[in-house]
Structures are given as structure tokens and as C-alpha cells.
Amino acid sequence: MICVFMASLLMNIVLFLLSIYTTGSRASSTNSSDNFFELCPPTRCSNTGPTIRFPFRLNTQPPSCGIEGYELSCSGSNTVFRLPSSGDYYVKQISYLRNWISLKEIHTTNCPIQSVMLFNRSGSILTASYYLAVVKCTERVAKDGISGPIDCLRDDNTNFIYVMNGGDQMDKLPLHCKMFKSVGFGNVDVNEAPVERLLRTGEIVENWNGFGRCYKCENSGKYCGLNSTSTGTICSSKKPPSTPVIIGTTVGGTIFLALVIVVLAIYRRRKSESELKIEKFLANYKTLNPTRYTFTDIKKITSRFKKRLGQGGFGSVYQGKLPNGIPVAVKMLEKSEGNGEEFINEVATISRIHHFNVVHLLGFCYEGTRRALVYEFMPNGSLDKFILSKEAKKSRDHPLSWEKLQEIAIGIAHGIEYLHQGCNLRILHFDIKPHNILLDGNFQPKISDFGLAKLCSKDQSVVSMTAARGTTGYIAPELFSRNFGEVSYKSDVYSFGMLLLEMVGCRKNIDVTVENQSQIYFPEWIYERMRQGKELGLRVEMDGDEEIAKKLANVGLWCIQWSPSDRPSMKRVVQMLEGDFRSVEMPHKPFL
């Protein structure tokens, strides 16, 4: 009885507050601008923190207060922005007029630029139009526009590491210096150059894309918002408040509870729209779909998720068995609270594919927020554990011979070629890496994980992208900046080339854990060895192993050419892998 009474009382309070909110909304419905700015006032995490307002929003505000991907959160008195592939960063400053945001890594080191070199904006709203060039010199340099030397990046007693502005500034590079790495940033409008700011404070200053009339609005001293009745922007009728709201100190309990109700209402509506979207998709692709299971079926198949095989980008993978005894791998999409884009991507893409070197989708589950994909089981797991683990680097423990590695490489190449040319629509994977190559009982490779894939017409040579997608170390340079070329199927070729080189070296191409920084970039090391005609110094167990290793390396170097037009198609890659090593000439140096 007490529980019923409390539930009834709580419901009455909720309805009362909701009625207040509804009445207030009706009273002010004549002015959509006032509605937005009353519901989404500027806020911040502390008195000294940056003001948070459109296009950004705090995660405690309704989703309609900002744009997807522009969510910030509070950690104590700090403001935090999460980049999908790089982790969390503190927000130091935000310029709403110039569209730039200043970020600083949370886990600072004695060499902040080293971590910045691995900065990745994949899946984020940040754009790159400015490039920081990291150069290696055999002599000290004293020139304007070149900063350093940076002792914490120095790899030995003979080289000096400097940083400089990329692009047009590269003509200042002395003859005894060479390009080591390029990192993309926003072309910001701040008082000091981004490279100087980075070295002085460890801060990264990045741009985001502007919205409609926001510049004119912000330039007039007002502030921009979102029109709830359209996709356009609106401008406030007054200047921003002099003292923004600070969450937790000035928001009344009643108003806060009312806002919670609004958030829940919006969430339920969005959830419903997401469910309708996915159900419509499933109905349209009914003839392509594999078996649809309930969540109860999934629990039975996995014996209540008894054995976890691993953790993927979108959730965990469990071993299971279908009622007919067929072993399967079940991927639970644990991070699919949104509109289910990765779920739709995976089912839509892989349902079209029937190829020996692409993993077979046997079924799926869509039940509310519970989404799962049921694949054929690969008893040998993923390729990364055979080429990137510590055991794989020991010659005597390595289970894959060079001949088997060549067979795996050819199988993967055939699979990617099929994705590009064998289907009615071209399928761009955008996440080719060892972790996404599964091996069956006979070590035959199967391409998996199509969550980032994109479908396009075969005659479409260029693909439009709003942000880079993929995994750091395998992403083609044109996905970061169109200055390197247009995004196309050649982006998958680049990722395959990086995978090939890791197969050859049994190591990550970029490894920040090694002490000797001269060993960080393996592709450059192997290019110099082959250019000079030297042995690769890799494990050799049988006659012909060195030749296979050189062929795989040579093809890999062709695939990672900086310009997409210089990379071969996957059809040509297959021909080179299946042909004689001596028939493939040495490529140009595949680095800036």
C-alpha cells in the first residue's frame, strides 16, 4: 500500500510539474526563439570555465539544446569534450564567433606533443585545414617558422626533431631535414600560431563547422540557437546573460525536475523514431535478412552470455550455439542507444555479401535497445593475436608460416576486391585492420565488422564524408584532409597496405611504447631497407621466405602511397600478390 501511495504521489507531482511546463510552453509558443533560449540557457561547469551554449550543450540539458556530437560534460570544475577515437579532453576556451575550441589532454605527460601526434578526430565534429609537420634533422636548425629542437622526441644522438607549420611552409625545410609525420588541426584565428600554443601550453586549438547565420548573429553581440520548427538557426532578441547558469547551484529543484521530464519526453520520442526507422529498414530488406531472433533466443544461444570472446568497437562478442548445433559468435551492440546507425549499417551491408572471404551473418536481434548480430564462429579468432602479440614475435612460437601469411593476404585482398567490384553496389569498409580479420579453422581469412561501411554506386568515383572514420594508424590521409585527394575505394587500399606491413613486421606500424623513437614508423624503416637492397632481417625458416616477405612489403608500400591516384586498385593488388616478386617494381617513397 505504501509503495502504491508513493507511486501515486510521485505521479501526481510529475503531472503537476508537466502541466506547469505545458502551460508555460503554450504561453510562449508565439516566439520560438524565446522558447529555445528559455529551455537552453547558457551554462558552465564552474565560474572560471567556458560558457556552454549552442551548438554545444551540457549532457544534463535536453538533446534539442545542441547538435549531435557537440555534447560536453562536467568533471568537477572542468569541462570535458569526448572525441570518439582519442578519448577525453579538457575544454579550455570556446570561440563561438570564430568557431574554434581549445582542448588539452587530461592525462598530461612530460612530452605533450608526443600524444598530440596520435590525435585523431575520427567521428568528431572537428575539421582539419591546418597541418603541423614533424621533421627530423641531422643538424641543428635556426630558422623562422621552425620550432625546436624538441628533446623529448629526440630518437638518438644524431637526429633533432623540430615542428613547423605544414602546407606552404614546407619550402622552408632545410636539405638535411626530412618529413617525419603530419598532424592535421583546425585553421584557427588566435593570437599565436597553433604550433607555438601547443608547445607552450600543450593545448590543441581546433575548428568546427559553422551553422547558417550564426556568424552574423554572434558578430552583432547576440547568440545563436536552433529553430525547433525547422533545421535552421535563430538569433536571440537580446544579448547573452552576463552570468551564465551554473548547473547545480542556481537551478531550482522544481525547474530542474521539469527539465528532467522534458528530457525524458524527448528521449522517448527519439527512441520511438529510432525504432520506427529500424523497423522500416528491416521491412524493406526482408528478402535479404537472415534469421531474426528474440533477446530470449540470444540468451539461450549464448548460455546467458557465459563465454565472452572479446571486446569490439561497438560491444562485446560471445560464443554460442544455435539449436541445430552450429557454433556462432554473437556481437551485442552495447553502445547503440542512438538511432541504430551502426546496426543498420552492419545488417544492410553484410546481408548483400556472399563471399568466401567475408564473414557470414546468420541472424540478428532487434528488441528495444537490445541489438545483436549472429555470425558464423571463427575458431582461430582475429588476425591481430597472431601477428601483434608478444608470442607472435618469437620465431619458434609463430603459428603462421610465410606461405600461410601470403595466403591470408591474398584471401583478404580477394574479399576487399569483391566488396569494391563484386556486389551491385560498391561497399567501402573504412575499417580494415588485423582486429577485423577473422580466421576459420583452416586459417582462411574472413573480413568482419561493417559498422563503419558505406554503400555507393560503382560508377561513383568520389564519396562524400562529413568526418574521418576508421582506426588510428589505418586511416588514409584523404579522410583527414581533401588536400591529399578525394575519398574513394582507394581509402580501403591504404588500410590494407598498413595491414600488410604489420603482417610482415609482426608489429604495429606506429608504436609509442618503444623507447627508441627511430623504430616508431615501421613503413619508413622497411622502405629504406628495400630501397638499399638490404635483407629485411625478419624471421626466415624456409627457402623463399625472404622473397615472400619482400613481396608483401613491396605491395604494402604501393598501397600506402600518399596520393590515392598512386595506389593500385584491389584487382591489381591481387595480381601483384599472386605474381612473382621480381615482376613488381619498387614504388615511390610513400611519405611526404
C-alpha positions as CSV (number, residue, x, y, z in Angstrom):
1,M,0.0,0.0,0.0
2,I,2.8,2.4,0.9
3,C,4.5,1.7,-2.4
4,V,1.2,2.3,-4.3
5,F,0.7,5.6,-2.4
6,M,4.2,6.8,-3.1
7,A,3.9,5.9,-6.7
8,S,0.6,7.7,-7.0
9,L,2.0,10.8,-5.1
10,L,5.1,10.8,-7.4
11,M,2.8,10.6,-10.5
12,N,0.7,13.5,-9.3
13,I,3.8,15.6,-8.7
14,V,5.1,14.7,-12.2
15,L,1.8,15.5,-13.8
16,F,1.5,18.8,-11.9
17,L,5.0,19.9,-13.0
18,L,4.3,18.7,-16.5
19,S,1.2,20.8,-16.6
20,I,3.2,23.8,-15.4
21,Y,5.7,23.2,-18.2
22,T,3.0,22.7,-20.8
23,T,1.1,25.8,-19.8
24,G,4.3,27.8,-19.9
25,S,5.1,26.4,-23.3
26,R,1.7,27.3,-24.7
27,A,2.0,30.8,-23.3
28,S,5.3,31.4,-25.0
29,S,4.7,29.4,-28.2
30,T,4.3,32.5,-30.2
31,N,8.1,33.1,-30.1
32,S,10.2,30.0,-30.9
33,S,13.3,32.0,-30.2
34,D,12.3,32.7,-26.6
35,N,11.3,29.0,-26.2
36,F,14.7,27.8,-27.2
37,F,16.7,30.3,-25.1
38,E,14.5,29.7,-22.0
39,L,14.8,25.9,-22.3
40,C,18.5,26.0,-23.2
41,P,20.2,28.9,-21.3
42,P,24.0,29.3,-21.4
43,T,25.6,27.3,-18.7
44,R,29.1,26.3,-17.5
45,C,30.8,23.8,-15.1
46,S,32.4,26.5,-12.9
47,N,32.8,30.2,-12.6
48,T,36.1,30.1,-14.5
49,G,35.0,27.5,-17.1
50,P,34.0,28.3,-20.7
51,T,30.4,29.2,-21.4
52,I,28.4,26.3,-22.9
53,R,25.7,27.1,-25.4
54,F,24.6,26.3,-28.9
55,P,25.9,24.4,-30.9
56,F,27.3,22.8,-27.8
57,R,25.2,21.5,-24.9
58,L,25.9,20.1,-21.5
59,N,24.9,16.4,-21.1
60,T,22.4,17.4,-18.4
61,Q,20.5,19.6,-20.9
62,P,17.8,18.3,-23.3
63,P,19.3,16.9,-26.5
64,S,17.4,19.6,-28.5
65,C,19.7,22.2,-27.0
66,G,22.6,21.3,-29.2
67,I,23.8,19.4,-32.3
68,E,24.6,15.7,-32.2
69,G,28.3,15.2,-31.5
70,Y,28.7,18.6,-29.7
71,E,27.9,17.2,-26.2
72,L,30.1,18.4,-23.3
73,S,30.2,17.2,-19.7
74,C,31.5,18.3,-16.3
75,S,34.2,16.6,-14.3
76,G,34.4,18.6,-11.1
77,S,35.1,22.2,-12.2
78,N,36.4,21.1,-15.6
79,T,34.6,21.0,-18.9
80,V,35.2,17.8,-20.8
81,F,34.8,17.0,-24.6
82,R,35.0,13.4,-25.7
83,L,36.5,12.5,-29.1
84,P,35.2,9.0,-30.2
85,S,38.7,7.7,-31.1
86,S,41.0,9.8,-28.9
87,G,39.3,9.9,-25.5
88,D,38.5,12.8,-23.2
89,Y,40.0,16.3,-23.4
90,Y,39.6,19.3,-21.1
91,V,38.0,22.3,-22.8
92,K,40.0,25.5,-22.0
93,Q,38.3,28.1,-24.3
94,I,35.5,28.3,-26.9
95,S,35.1,31.0,-29.5
96,Y,31.5,30.9,-30.8
97,L,32.3,33.8,-33.3
98,R,35.3,32.1,-34.9
99,N,34.2,28.5,-34.4
100,W,37.2,27.3,-32.5
101,I,37.7,25.2,-29.4
102,S,40.8,24.8,-27.3
103,L,41.4,21.3,-25.9
104,K,44.0,19.9,-23.5
105,E,44.7,16.2,-22.9
106,I,43.5,15.1,-19.5
107,H,46.5,12.8,-18.8
108,T,49.4,15.2,-19.3
109,T,52.9,13.9,-19.9
110,N,56.4,15.4,-19.9
111,C,56.1,15.4,-23.7
112,P,52.6,16.6,-24.6
113,I,53.4,16.9,-28.3
114,Q,54.1,13.1,-28.4
115,S,50.5,12.3,-27.5
116,V,49.2,15.0,-29.8
117,M,51.0,13.3,-32.7
118,L,48.4,10.5,-32.3
119,F,45.5,12.9,-32.1
120,N,42.5,11.6,-34.1
121,R,39.3,13.4,-34.9
122,S,37.5,10.3,-36.3
123,G,33.8,10.6,-35.8
124,S,34.1,14.1,-34.2
125,I,32.8,17.4,-35.4
126,L,36.3,18.9,-35.7
127,T,37.7,19.8,-39.1
128,A,41.3,19.8,-40.3
129,S,42.6,22.6,-42.6
130,Y,46.0,23.3,-40.9
131,Y,48.8,20.8,-40.7
132,L,51.7,20.5,-38.2
133,A,54.8,19.0,-39.7
134,V,57.1,17.0,-37.5
135,V,60.6,16.9,-39.1
136,K,63.8,15.0,-38.4
137,C,67.1,16.8,-39.0
138,T,70.7,15.6,-38.8
139,E,71.9,19.1,-37.9
140,R,70.6,21.9,-35.7
141,V,68.3,24.4,-37.4
142,A,67.9,28.1,-36.7
143,K,65.1,29.4,-39.0
144,D,62.0,31.4,-38.5
145,G,58.8,29.2,-38.6
146,I,60.7,26.1,-37.3
147,S,60.3,25.4,-33.6
148,G,62.7,23.1,-31.6
149,P,64.6,21.1,-31.2
150,I,62.2,19.1,-29.0
151,D,64.4,17.0,-26.8
152,C,61.6,14.6,-25.6
153,L,61.1,13.5,-29.2
154,R,64.8,13.0,-30.0
155,D,65.4,9.4,-31.1
156,D,69.2,9.2,-30.8
157,N,72.4,11.4,-30.7
158,T,72.4,12.2,-34.4
159,N,68.9,13.4,-35.1
160,F,67.0,16.5,-33.9
161,I,63.2,16.8,-34.0
162,Y,61.5,20.1,-35.0
163,V,57.9,21.1,-35.7
164,M,56.7,23.6,-38.2
165,N,53.6,24.8,-39.9
166,G,52.7,22.4,-42.8
167,G,51.4,23.3,-46.3
168,D,53.1,26.4,-47.8
169,Q,55.7,26.5,-45.1
170,M,57.3,23.3,-46.2
171,D,59.6,25.2,-48.6
172,K,61.5,26.3,-45.5
173,L,62.6,22.8,-44.8
174,P,66.4,22.6,-44.9
175,L,68.1,19.9,-47.1
176,H,69.3,18.0,-44.1
177,C,65.8,17.6,-42.7
178,K,63.1,15.2,-43.8
179,M,59.4,14.9,-43.1
180,F,58.6,12.5,-40.2
181,K,54.9,13.0,-39.6
182,S,52.0,15.3,-40.4
183,V,49.2,16.0,-37.9
184,G,46.0,17.8,-39.0
185,F,44.5,20.7,-37.0
186,G,41.9,23.4,-37.4
187,N,42.9,26.6,-39.1
188,V,42.1,28.8,-36.1
189,D,42.1,32.6,-35.6
190,V,44.0,33.0,-32.4
191,N,46.8,35.5,-31.3
192,E,49.6,32.9,-31.5
193,A,50.3,30.2,-34.0
194,P,48.9,26.8,-33.1
195,V,52.3,25.2,-33.0
196,E,53.6,27.8,-30.5
197,R,50.4,27.4,-28.4
198,L,50.8,23.6,-28.5
199,L,54.5,23.7,-27.3
200,R,53.8,26.4,-24.7
201,T,50.6,25.0,-23.1
202,G,50.0,21.6,-24.6
203,E,46.7,22.8,-25.9
204,I,45.2,21.8,-29.3
205,V,43.1,24.5,-31.0
206,E,40.5,23.1,-33.4
207,N,37.8,24.3,-35.7
208,W,34.3,23.1,-36.1
209,N,31.9,23.8,-39.0
210,G,29.7,26.9,-38.7
211,F,25.9,27.0,-38.8
212,G,23.9,29.1,-41.1
213,R,23.5,32.7,-39.9
214,C,25.4,32.2,-36.6
215,Y,28.4,34.3,-37.6
216,K,26.2,37.4,-38.3
217,C,24.3,36.8,-35.1
218,E,27.3,36.3,-32.9
219,N,29.1,39.3,-34.5
220,S,26.2,41.5,-33.5
221,G,26.7,40.7,-29.9
222,K,23.7,38.3,-29.7
223,Y,23.8,34.5,-29.6
224,C,22.7,31.7,-31.9
225,G,20.2,28.9,-31.3
226,L,18.2,26.2,-33.0
227,N,14.8,26.6,-34.5
228,S,12.6,23.8,-33.2
229,T,10.2,24.0,-36.2
230,S,12.9,23.7,-38.9
231,T,16.5,22.7,-39.4
232,G,17.7,26.4,-39.4
233,T,19.2,28.6,-36.8
234,I,17.7,31.5,-34.9
235,C,19.2,34.6,-33.2
236,S,18.4,35.8,-29.7
237,S,16.5,39.0,-29.4
238,K,18.8,40.1,-26.6
239,K,22.4,39.8,-25.5
240,P,23.6,36.7,-23.6
241,P,23.1,36.9,-19.8
242,S,26.2,38.4,-18.0
243,T,26.2,35.5,-15.6
244,P,25.5,32.1,-17.2
245,V,23.7,29.5,-15.2
246,I,26.0,27.1,-13.3
247,I,24.4,23.6,-13.1
248,G,23.8,22.5,-9.5
249,T,24.0,25.9,-7.9
250,T,21.4,28.3,-9.3
251,V,18.8,25.9,-10.9
252,G,15.8,25.4,-8.7
253,G,14.7,21.9,-7.8
254,T,11.3,22.3,-9.4
255,I,12.6,23.7,-12.7
256,F,15.3,21.0,-12.8
257,L,12.7,18.3,-12.3
258,A,10.6,19.8,-15.0
259,L,13.6,19.8,-17.3
260,V,14.2,16.1,-16.5
261,I,10.6,15.4,-17.6
262,V,11.2,17.3,-20.9
263,V,14.4,15.3,-21.4
264,L,12.6,12.0,-20.8
265,A,9.8,13.1,-23.2
266,I,12.3,14.0,-25.9
267,Y,14.3,10.8,-25.3
268,R,11.1,8.6,-25.6
269,R,10.1,10.4,-28.8
270,R,13.6,10.0,-30.3
271,K,13.7,6.4,-29.2
272,S,10.4,5.8,-30.9
273,E,11.6,7.4,-34.1
274,S,14.7,5.3,-34.0
275,E,12.7,2.1,-33.6
276,L,10.3,3.1,-36.4
277,K,13.4,3.8,-38.6
278,I,14.9,0.4,-38.0
279,E,11.6,-1.5,-38.3
280,K,11.0,0.2,-41.7
281,F,14.5,-0.7,-42.8
282,L,14.0,-4.3,-41.7
283,A,10.7,-4.5,-43.6
284,N,12.3,-3.0,-46.8
285,Y,15.2,-5.6,-46.7
286,K,13.1,-8.5,-45.7
287,T,14.2,-10.6,-48.6
288,L,17.8,-10.1,-47.7
289,N,17.6,-10.5,-44.0
290,P,18.9,-13.6,-42.2
291,T,17.0,-15.1,-39.2
292,R,15.6,-12.7,-36.7
293,Y,15.9,-13.8,-33.1
294,T,14.3,-12.5,-29.9
295,F,16.5,-11.5,-26.9
296,T,15.3,-14.6,-25.1
297,D,16.7,-16.7,-28.1
298,I,20.0,-14.8,-27.8
299,K,20.3,-15.6,-24.1
300,K,19.7,-19.3,-24.9
301,I,22.2,-19.3,-27.8
302,T,24.9,-17.8,-25.6
303,S,24.0,-19.8,-22.5
304,R,23.3,-16.4,-20.8
305,F,26.5,-14.8,-22.2
306,K,28.6,-17.4,-20.5
307,K,31.8,-17.1,-22.6
308,R,33.0,-13.8,-23.9
309,L,35.3,-13.9,-26.9
310,G,36.4,-10.3,-26.9
311,Q,35.5,-6.6,-26.9
312,G,34.8,-4.8,-30.2
313,G,34.2,-1.2,-31.1
314,F,30.5,-1.4,-30.5
315,G,30.2,-4.0,-27.8
316,S,31.2,-7.5,-26.6
317,V,31.3,-10.7,-28.6
318,Y,30.1,-14.0,-27.1
319,Q,30.5,-17.6,-28.2
320,G,27.2,-19.5,-28.7
321,K,25.5,-22.4,-30.4
322,L,22.3,-22.4,-32.5
323,P,19.5,-25.0,-31.7
324,N,20.8,-27.1,-34.7
325,G,24.3,-27.3,-33.1
326,I,26.1,-24.8,-35.4
327,P,28.6,-22.7,-33.4
328,V,28.2,-19.0,-33.7
329,A,29.7,-15.7,-32.4
330,V,27.1,-13.2,-31.1
331,K,28.1,-9.5,-31.1
332,M,26.0,-7.4,-28.6
333,L,25.8,-3.8,-29.6
334,E,26.1,-2.4,-26.2
335,K,26.7,1.2,-27.3
336,S,23.7,1.5,-29.7
337,E,21.4,3.8,-27.6
338,G,21.2,6.3,-30.5
339,N,19.4,5.9,-33.9
340,G,21.0,2.5,-34.5
341,E,23.2,3.7,-37.4
342,E,25.8,1.0,-36.8
343,F,23.2,-1.7,-36.6
344,I,21.5,-0.6,-39.8
345,N,25.0,-0.3,-41.5
346,E,26.1,-3.8,-40.5
347,V,22.8,-5.7,-41.4
348,A,22.3,-3.7,-44.6
349,T,25.8,-4.2,-45.8
350,I,26.6,-7.8,-44.8
351,S,23.2,-9.1,-45.9
352,R,24.3,-8.2,-49.5
353,I,27.5,-10.1,-49.3
354,H,28.1,-13.7,-50.2
355,H,31.9,-14.4,-50.5
356,F,34.2,-16.9,-49.0
357,N,36.5,-14.2,-47.5
358,V,33.7,-12.2,-45.8
359,V,32.2,-13.4,-42.6
360,H,28.6,-14.8,-42.9
361,L,25.8,-13.1,-41.0
362,L,23.4,-15.9,-39.8
363,G,21.0,-13.8,-37.8
364,F,20.2,-10.7,-35.7
365,C,18.2,-9.5,-32.8
366,Y,16.4,-6.2,-32.6
367,E,14.2,-5.8,-29.5
368,G,14.1,-2.3,-28.0
369,T,17.6,-1.2,-27.1
370,R,18.8,-4.8,-27.3
371,R,20.5,-5.4,-30.6
372,A,22.7,-8.3,-31.6
373,L,24.4,-9.8,-34.7
374,V,24.9,-13.5,-35.0
375,Y,27.9,-14.6,-37.1
376,E,29.5,-17.9,-38.1
377,F,32.0,-18.8,-35.5
378,M,35.7,-18.4,-36.3
379,P,37.7,-20.8,-34.0
380,N,41.0,-19.1,-34.6
381,G,39.8,-15.6,-33.6
382,S,41.2,-12.5,-35.2
383,L,44.5,-12.0,-37.1
384,D,45.9,-9.4,-34.6
385,K,46.6,-12.1,-32.0
386,F,48.8,-14.0,-34.5
387,I,50.9,-11.0,-35.7
388,L,50.8,-8.4,-33.0
389,S,51.0,-10.3,-29.7
390,K,54.3,-10.8,-27.9
391,E,54.2,-14.6,-28.6
392,A,53.8,-13.9,-32.4
393,K,57.1,-12.1,-32.5
394,K,59.0,-15.1,-31.3
395,S,60.1,-17.2,-34.3
396,R,59.7,-20.6,-32.6
397,D,56.2,-19.8,-31.3
398,H,54.8,-18.3,-34.5
399,P,52.0,-20.5,-35.8
400,L,51.8,-18.9,-39.3
401,S,54.5,-19.6,-41.9
402,W,55.3,-17.0,-44.5
403,E,53.5,-19.1,-47.1
404,K,50.4,-19.1,-44.9
405,L,50.7,-15.3,-44.3
406,Q,50.8,-14.9,-48.1
407,E,47.6,-17.0,-48.5
408,I,45.9,-14.9,-45.8
409,A,46.9,-11.7,-47.5
410,I,45.6,-12.9,-50.9
411,G,42.3,-14.0,-49.2
412,I,41.8,-10.6,-47.6
413,A,42.6,-8.9,-50.9
414,H,40.1,-11.1,-52.7
415,G,37.5,-10.2,-50.1
416,I,38.1,-6.4,-50.4
417,E,38.1,-6.7,-54.2
418,Y,34.7,-8.3,-54.0
419,L,33.3,-5.5,-51.8
420,H,34.6,-3.0,-54.3
421,Q,33.5,-4.7,-57.5
422,G,31.5,-7.9,-56.9
423,C,28.3,-6.5,-55.5
424,N,25.5,-4.5,-57.2
425,L,26.6,-1.6,-55.0
426,R,30.2,-0.8,-54.1
427,I,30.9,-1.4,-50.4
428,L,33.6,0.7,-48.7
429,H,34.6,-0.9,-45.4
430,F,36.6,2.0,-43.9
431,D,38.0,-0.1,-41.0
432,I,40.3,-2.7,-42.5
433,K,42.7,-3.8,-39.7
434,P,44.0,-7.1,-38.2
435,H,41.4,-7.0,-35.4
436,N,38.6,-7.1,-38.1
437,I,40.1,-10.1,-40.0
438,L,38.8,-13.4,-38.6
439,L,40.4,-16.8,-39.2
440,D,38.4,-20.0,-39.5
441,G,39.7,-23.5,-38.5
442,N,42.0,-23.6,-41.6
443,F,43.2,-20.1,-41.1
444,Q,41.2,-18.8,-44.0
445,P,40.6,-15.1,-43.6
446,K,37.1,-13.5,-43.3
447,I,36.5,-9.7,-43.3
448,S,34.2,-8.7,-40.5
449,D,32.8,-5.6,-38.7
450,F,30.9,-3.4,-41.2
451,G,29.7,-0.9,-38.7
452,L,31.6,2.0,-40.5
453,A,30.9,0.7,-44.0
454,K,29.4,2.9,-46.7
455,L,27.4,1.9,-49.8
456,C,27.8,3.7,-53.1
457,S,27.3,3.3,-56.8
458,K,30.1,1.5,-58.7
459,D,30.5,4.4,-61.1
460,Q,30.8,6.9,-58.2
461,S,34.5,7.7,-58.0
462,V,34.3,10.2,-55.1
463,V,32.5,9.6,-51.8
464,S,31.3,12.5,-49.6
465,M,32.3,12.3,-45.9
466,T,31.4,14.6,-43.0
467,A,34.2,13.2,-40.8
468,A,37.1,10.8,-40.8
469,R,36.1,7.2,-39.9
470,G,38.3,4.2,-39.1
471,T,41.0,3.4,-36.6
472,T,44.2,5.4,-35.9
473,G,47.1,4.0,-37.9
474,Y,45.0,2.7,-40.7
475,I,43.1,5.8,-41.9
476,A,44.0,7.1,-45.3
477,P,45.3,10.7,-45.3
478,E,42.5,12.0,-47.6
479,L,40.0,11.1,-44.8
480,F,41.6,13.8,-42.7
481,S,42.0,16.4,-45.4
482,R,40.9,16.7,-49.1
483,N,44.2,18.3,-49.8
484,F,45.6,14.8,-50.2
485,G,42.9,13.7,-52.6
486,E,39.2,12.6,-52.7
487,V,37.8,9.8,-50.5
488,S,37.1,6.7,-52.6
489,Y,37.7,2.9,-52.6
490,K,41.4,3.8,-52.6
491,S,41.0,4.6,-48.9
492,D,40.4,0.9,-48.2
493,V,43.5,0.1,-50.3
494,Y,45.6,2.3,-47.9
495,S,44.3,0.5,-44.9
496,F,45.0,-2.9,-46.5
497,G,48.6,-1.7,-47.2
498,M,49.1,-0.8,-43.5
499,L,47.7,-4.2,-42.5
500,L,50.2,-5.9,-44.9
501,L,53.2,-4.1,-43.4
502,E,52.1,-5.2,-39.9
503,M,51.8,-8.8,-41.1
504,V,55.4,-8.5,-42.4
505,G,56.9,-7.0,-39.3
506,C,54.6,-8.7,-36.7
507,R,54.3,-5.3,-35.0
508,K,52.3,-2.1,-35.1
509,N,53.4,0.3,-37.7
510,I,53.1,3.1,-35.2
511,D,54.2,2.0,-31.7
512,V,54.5,4.7,-29.0
513,T,55.6,2.1,-26.4
514,V,59.1,1.6,-27.8
515,E,61.9,3.5,-26.2
516,N,63.8,4.2,-29.4
517,Q,61.7,6.6,-31.4
518,S,63.6,5.7,-34.6
519,Q,61.7,2.5,-34.5
520,I,58.2,4.1,-34.3
521,Y,57.3,4.2,-38.0
522,F,57.9,0.7,-39.5
523,P,56.9,1.5,-43.1
524,E,59.7,4.1,-43.4
525,W,62.2,1.7,-42.0
526,I,61.2,-1.1,-44.3
527,Y,61.2,1.2,-47.4
528,E,64.7,2.3,-46.7
529,R,65.9,-1.3,-46.3
530,M,64.3,-2.4,-49.6
531,R,65.5,0.7,-51.5
532,Q,69.1,0.0,-50.5
533,G,68.7,-3.7,-51.4
534,K,69.3,-4.9,-47.9
535,E,67.8,-8.0,-46.2
536,L,64.8,-7.3,-44.1
537,G,66.3,-9.1,-41.1
538,L,62.9,-10.9,-40.4
539,R,62.4,-14.5,-39.3
540,V,63.4,-16.9,-42.1
541,E,62.5,-20.6,-41.7
542,M,62.5,-21.9,-45.3
543,D,63.8,-21.1,-48.7
544,G,61.7,-18.4,-50.3
545,D,60.6,-16.8,-47.0
546,E,62.6,-13.7,-47.6
547,E,61.2,-13.3,-51.1
548,I,57.6,-13.6,-49.8
549,A,58.3,-11.1,-47.1
550,K,59.7,-8.6,-49.6
551,K,56.7,-9.1,-51.9
552,L,54.2,-8.5,-49.1
553,A,56.2,-5.4,-48.1
554,N,56.5,-4.1,-51.6
555,V,52.8,-4.4,-52.3
556,G,52.1,-2.8,-48.9
557,L,54.2,0.2,-49.8
558,W,52.4,0.6,-53.1
559,C,49.1,0.6,-51.2
560,I,50.0,3.3,-48.7
561,Q,51.1,5.9,-51.3
562,W,50.2,9.3,-50.0
563,S,48.1,10.2,-53.1
564,P,45.1,8.0,-53.8
565,S,45.7,8.1,-57.5
566,D,49.1,6.5,-57.0
567,R,47.6,3.5,-55.2
568,P,46.7,0.4,-57.2
569,S,43.1,-1.0,-57.3
570,M,42.4,-4.1,-55.3
571,K,42.3,-6.1,-58.6
572,R,45.9,-5.0,-59.3
573,V,46.8,-5.8,-55.7
574,V,45.6,-9.4,-56.1
575,Q,47.6,-9.7,-59.3
576,M,50.8,-8.4,-57.6
577,L,50.3,-10.8,-54.6
578,E,49.7,-13.8,-56.8
579,G,52.5,-13.0,-59.2
580,D,56.3,-13.2,-59.0
581,F,58.1,-10.8,-56.6
582,R,60.5,-9.7,-59.3
583,S,57.6,-8.5,-61.6
584,V,56.6,-5.8,-59.1
585,E,58.8,-2.7,-59.3
586,M,59.8,-0.7,-56.3
587,P,57.2,2.1,-55.6
588,H,58.0,5.8,-54.9
589,K,58.6,6.8,-51.3
590,P,55.1,6.6,-49.8
591,F,55.5,9.6,-47.4
592,L,55.7,13.3,-47.6
